[in-house]
Amino acid sequence: MNTIIAFILMFGLIVFVHEFGHFIIAKKTGMLVREFAIGFGPKIFSIKKSETLYTIRILPMGGYVRVAGDDPEIIELKPGQHIGLTFNDQQKVQQIIINNKAKYPNAHVIEVESADLSHDLIIKGVLVGEEQLMSYPVAEDADYVMDETATQIAPYNRQFGSKNKRQRAMQLFAGPLMNFVLTVILFFILGAAQGIPVEEARLGEIQPNSPAETAGFQTGDEILSINDQSISQWVEFQAIVRESPEQELTMVVDRAGEQQELNVMPRTEQIEDITVGQIGVMPYVEKSLAKAIPFSITETYEWSKMIFESVIMLVTGQFSIDMLGGPVAIYDATDQIVQTGFWNFINWTAALSVNLGIINLLPLPALDGGRLLFIGIEAVRGKPISSEKEGLVHFIGFALLMLLMIIVTWNDIQRLFM
């Protein structure tokens, strides 16, 4: 149960931050946000505030911000169609009632001659039973009502496509950007709470009943050499220990300005089917809010670099698609990490957040990076690619991504349960 809760909270936070980035820029640039959703599938909770429906859906594996213009507007008034109209205090159309008009006795029922709900915001028609053609101005926040469900119209100036290239690019980039911001914040919290590991080979916590404790090591000892090999960095010390299971090592340490010689034999540990040596020590850490800031940025950069290099290796065929992990693998890893402690879980959340940010920036159809690529092409050629062609590319890309997700999930199941 703890793992399930942690998994939902982790993905909920990462997805919320990502979608909030899209949402806030859409709002700031005047786009109509129809829905802010966490999860996919059937709704388990929804509330409408102002013009946006906020929903939580049953599958906590993603989310979306539905902006007007992302999909074709579904309202289309045809000549000869009978509709009902209600009006606001300014005598502008506030509701366009498509069916079940009998349930709105105060509505004016007209026969449509023409309508423009994108630019001019006007409906022309004749009151049923009369002959005079009338023009009805439509409010920008008018609703059309189908099956007694109201949906706000989207004038062109409220649609995604009406904004300039910079505004559209900002709206798309804001989601991944917020994932990087979340990662920096989480690493800052980690650095401030747990301390910043120093670069030199200085020992921090000594684990009870470990080879290091038995050999007499103490917190604060600085390793100067191992088997007469000079040591200056923690990574050098760690590498030699890991490569020397069950081999006695002679270490010279600096303890409060005095040098001492200690002998220790690393015990054998199995880490992901690899045999390594360990003596049971942690690196020395310094607790400093000032140092936590550069630490958080450095960690975010290092994780970003590692993920980007992994993507390059996948593209160039240096490792197989079978090595990719999907939702099942992430859940299994989360289960193991939750058992190791809260701070490891925070580190894992930060890593997944930056991962989501980078993956979404890849120039692949249906991802933010793919849509940014189309804006870039538009900037180069001086005009946009037709919405039909772009929509088809994104549809095919989404289908291929879903296929990849199915393959990766099946690989996870085989690897973990078969």
N, C-alpha and C positions, 0 to 999 in steps of 0.2 A: 504493500500500500504506500509506503514512503517513497518508493521509486516511481510509482504512478503519479503521485502528487508532485514530486520533484520534476518529472518529465513534462507534465502539463504546465507547471509554473515556468519552467525553463523555456519551453517553446512559446508559451503565451507571452512571456516578456520579450523574447527576440522578435517574434512576429509583430507584437504590438508596437514596438519601437520602430521597426521597419515601415509598417503601414502608417504610423503616425507621421513619419517624415513625408510620405506622399500626401497625406491628408492635409497637413498644416500648410504646405506650399500651394496645394490646390486651392485652399481657402484664401490664402494671402493673394493669389493671383486672380481671384474672382471666379474660379471654376465651381460648378454645381456638383457637390459630392452627394450622390444618391445613397450610398451605403458604405459604412466602415465595418468590415467583418473580420472577426477572429475565428479561424477554422473554416472548414468546408462542410458541405452537406446540409441536412435539415437544421433549421433554427431550434435552439434550446432556450434562447433568451433574445428579446429584441425590445428596443425602446427608440422612439423617434423624438429628436430634439431639433427644433428649427426645421431645416430642410433635409437633414441627414438621418437615415435609419442606422442605428448602432445594433449589431447583432453578434451573438456568440453561437457558433455552429458546432455540430457534434464531433467532427473530426479535427483534432487540434494539431494539424500538420501544415498549417499555413494561414493565409488570410488574404484580403484584398480590399482596396479602396475603389469603389465603382464611381468613376467620374463621368458626367454627361459628355457624350461624344465618343467615349471609348467604344461603345456599341452603337449601332444605328438606333436612332430614336424611333420608338415603336408606334408613336401616335401618328396617324395619317387620316386626315379628314377628306373624304371624297365627295365630289359633286353629287347632289341628290340624296346624300346621307342625312338622316334625321338625328339631331342631337339636342340635348337640353343645355341651357345656359343659366347660370346664376351669377349675380353681380356683387361687387364690393361697394363701399361707400362712395368711391370715385366713379361709379357706374362703368367700371371695367369688368370684363368677364373674369370671374374667380374660379368657376368650376365648369368644365366641359364634360357633360354626362353622356357617355357613349351608349349605355344600355340601362335597363331597369328604370327608365325615366319616370314611370308611374310613382316611384318611391320618393320623387322630388317634386311635390305639387306646386312649388313656387317657381320652378324652372320655366324659362321661355323655350319652347320647342321650335326649332327652326329647321328648314331644309337648306343644307349647305350649297352655296354656289362655288365658293373658293375659300381657301384659308392659307395663311402664312403664319406659322407659329415659331419661326426661327428668326426672321429679320424684321418684318413690318409689324408683327404681332396684331393681326387683324383677321376677323372672320366675317365673310360676307354671306348673307343668306336671307331667306324669306320666312317670316313667321308662318307656321302651319295654319292654313285657312285664310291667309292674306296674300297680296300680290306685290306689295312694295318691297324692293330690295333694300336691305339695311346693312350698315357696316358696324361691327362690334369690336371696339378695341379690347385687347386682351392684356391682363395684368402680367408682369414678368414672372410673378410667383404663382400663376394660375395652376390649378390641378386639372388633369383629365381623370375621369372616374369610370373605371371599367369593373363590372361586377361588384360595385360598391367599394372598390379599393382605389384610393386616390394616389396619383403619381404626379409630381410636379413637372411641368413642362420645362424644357431647357432652351431658352433663346440662344441664338448662335454665340452671343458674347459671353455666355456662361459655359460653353462647351470647350473641351480640351483643344480641339483643332483651331479655335479662334485665336488662341494666344500665340505670341511670337515664339521664335525658335528658342530664345534664351529661357523664357518662362516654362515652355514645355520640357526643355532639357533639365531645368532645375527641379521640376516636379518629379521627373523620372529618377534623377540622381539622388534626390533627398532620402529615398528609402534606404539604399545601401549606405549612404553617408551616416545615417542615424545608427546603423549597425556598427560602424567604426567608432562613433561617439560612445555608444554603449560599451564597446570593448575597452576603450580607454578608461572610462569611468570604473568598470569592474576591476581592471588591473590597478588603477589608482587605489581603490578600496583594499585590494589584496596587499599592495605595497605598504599602505598606511597601517593596516592591521597586523600583518605578519612580519613586516620589515623588508628591506631591500638586501638581497644577497650581495656580499662584497665579492670583488673579482679575485682577490688573493686567496691562497689556499689556507684559510683560517677556519677552524672548526667551530660549529655552533652546537646544537643540542647533541648530546651523547646518549644513545639509546641504552636503556637498562639491559644488563646481561648480554651485551654485544661484545664482539672481539675488541672494539676500541675501548670499552670500559674495562675489560679484563686486562688489556695492555697498559692501562693507566693514563690514557688521553683525557684531557680536560677541555671544557668549553673555553675558547679563546686561544688555544694553541695554534700557532702558525707553522705549517709544514714548510721546511726549508729544503729538504732533499729526501729522496727515496732510493735506497740502494746506491748511494753516492751520486744520484742524478738530481741536479738542481731543479727545484720546483718553485714557480712564482704565481701560477694561476690555479684556481680551483678546478678548471676543466682538465688540466694536466694531472693533478692529483687524482681526480675521479677516474680518468682513463686508465691510469696504471693500476689502481685498485680493482677496477672492473675486469682487467685483463689478467688478474693474478689470483684466481680462486684457489684456496688451499696451498698458497705459496707464501712462505714467511717473508715479510718485508721489513727492512730496517729503515726507520724514519727518524730524521733529526728535526726537532721542533723548537720553536722559540716560545718560551713561556715566561712572560713578564720580563723580557730582556735577557733571560738565561737559556742556553741551549741544552736540550736533553735528547738522549737517544732512546727510542722505544721500538720494540719488535712486536709485530702484529701479523696474524695470519687471516686474510679475508675468508669469510665463510662463503659457501656456494649458494647462489640463489638462481631460480629460474624466472626470467622475465620474457614473456611472449616466446617461449620455446628456445630462448637463448640463455646459455649458462654464463653467469657473471660473478665476480667477486664483490663482496660488500663487507664493510667493517662496522656499520651501524652509526654513522655520523651524518649530521646535516650541515649545510654551509652556514657560516656566520652571517647574521643579518643585522642591519642598522635600521632602526625605526625613525623615520624622518619624513614629515609631510612634504618638505621641499624636494627631497630626493624621489618621493613617490610619483611626482609629476613626470620627470623625464623617464623614470622606470616604466610608467604606464604607456608612454608613447613608444619607447623602445620595444617593449613586449608586443605591442600591437603591430609594429613594423616587422618584427621577426616572425610572428605568426603569419602575417600577410605574405611575406616573402616565401615562407615554407609552403603555404597553400598554393601560391601562384606557381612555384616550381613544380609542385605535384601535378597541377593542371597541364603544364608544359610537358611533363613526362608522360601523362596520359595521352595527350594529343600526338606526341612523337612515338608512341608505342613502347615506351620504356617500361611501363608496367601494364598489366592486363586490367580490363574492366571488371574482372572477377575480384580484384582487390578493393573495389569501391564498396563503401558501406552506405546502406539506406536507413530508413526509419527503424527497422528491427535491430540493426547493428548499433544505431545510436541509442536505442532504448537499453540494449544489453550493456553498452559501455557506461551509460548513465547509472544503471543498477550497480555496477562494480564501483564506480566513482563515489556514489552516494555513501557507500559503506566505508569509504576512507576518510570522510569528514566533510564539513560544510565548506571549508576554504578550497578544497580540491574541486568541489562542485561548482563554486564560483569561477574558478579557473577554466573549467570545462565549458561553462556557459559563455564566458568571454571568447573562447576559441571557436565555439559554434557560431557566435554572433559575427565575428570577422569572416568566418567561412561563408556564411549566408551573404554578407556584403560583397565579397569577391565573386562568388558564383553568379549573383544577380547582375554584376557588371560585365560578365562575359558577353561578347557580341553574338548571342544566339537568339533566334526567333522566340518570341513569347516572354523572354526575360527583359528586365529593364535595360540591360546593355544592348539587346537587339533593337529595342525601340529607339534608344539613343543613336544607334548606328543609322537608322532611317532618317533621323533628324540631321545627322552629319551628311548623309547623301543629299538631302534636301538643300543643305547649305552650299554644297559643292555645285550641284546642277542648277540651283536657282529656283527650283520649284519642287513641290512634294511629289512623291510617288502616289499614285491613285490609292485611295483608301481601300478599294476592293482588292488590289494586288497586295498591299501591305497586310490587310486582314487575312488573306489566304496564306501568306508566308508565315504569319504568327500562328494561324490555326494548325498548319502542318508542323511547325516547330513545337507547338504545345503537345500535339499527338505523339511526336517522337520523344519528347521529354517524359510523357506518361509511360511510353513503352520502356524507356530506359529505367524509370522508377520501378516498373514491374519486374524487369530483369534483375536489377540490383536487390530488390526485396526478396526475390526468389533465391538469389545467391546467399543472402543473409540467412534465410530459413534453412537452406541446405548446410551452410557452414556451422550454424548454431544448434540445429536440432536433428540433423540426419547423420 
